[in-house]
Structures are given as C-alpha cells and as structure tokens.
C-alpha cells in the first residue's frame, strides 16, 4: 500500500473485532480494512455497505466472492 494502514492493536474495540475476525478467517486483516480504519467513520460506512449487501439477499454469496477476487486481481492484490 502507498498509505500505511493502522496497527490493529491500536484501534477502537469494534474495529479491532472485525480485524481479528479477518485474521482468523484469512490469516491477517485485509489491507483495505487497515486503510479504512484510519478513519473510523469511513470504516463503519464500508462495513455497513457490505453488511447491507449481505442482508439484502440480492447477491448470491458465491457471486460476491468471485467479484471480490476479480477486483482484488485487477488491483494487483494477492487475495
């Protein structure tokens, strides 16, 4: 990343909980979330968007996973 993310040990408790869950699932917090966490209001907004998409049931979770991987690939991210 061109901009350093946060130290996961030095963030608000709700953000730390999300980052810990990501570390359990993927082995480390996602880099984009470490960046979003620099501004907690932006972090909450992004998480709200993904939570809303999940809750809507409009997108199949498999499609969401494929889109995430494709976007990560386009951005040069090793997902």
N, C-alpha and C positions, 0 to 999 in steps of 0.2 A: 504494500500500500504506500501511496505517496504521503498520506497523512497517518500518523500513528493513532492506533486505537487506544482505548482505555486499558488500565490494569484491572482485570476482572475482580481483584480483591479490594478495589477502592471505589466501588460504585454503590448506588442505592440498593437496598435489600431486594426489591422486586426485580431489578435489572440483573443483579448477581444471581438470582434464582434461575432466570432464563438462561444466562450464560453457563451456569452449572449443568442445567438440563442438556444444553447443546454439547457440552464437553462429555457428558455421559453417553449421548447418542452418537456423536461423530468423532470423539476423541479430543476435541478442542472447541472453544467457542468459534462461531462463524465470524470471519474477519469483517464482513459488512456490519454485523451487530456490534462488534467492538468499536467500529467507527460511529454508528448511530448513537451509541451510548455516550459519546462526547456531549451530546445534547439530549438529556432525558425526555424532553417533550417530543423530539423527533423520534426517539426510540419507541416511546409509547404509541405514537402515530403509526409507525411502520408495523409494530406488533398488532395494533388494532386493525389495520388493513388485512393482514394475513389471518387474524382471528375471524374477521368478518367474512372473508372468502371461505374459510373452513366451515364456519357456522351456516353459511348460506346453502350449502349443499349443491350449488350450481356447477361446481367443477369437480370432476372425479379426482380423488387424491392421487391416482396414478398419473393423470394428466398434469397436475400441479408439479409433481416430482420431475416429470420429463421437461416441463418448461423451465423449472429451476436449474436443471442440469444444462439445458441448452443455453440459457442466459449466462450461466457461470462459464461455460465453454467460450462463448462469444467474448466475454470479458477477460479471458485468459486465466480464469480461476481454476485451480485443480480441485474439483468437487469430489 
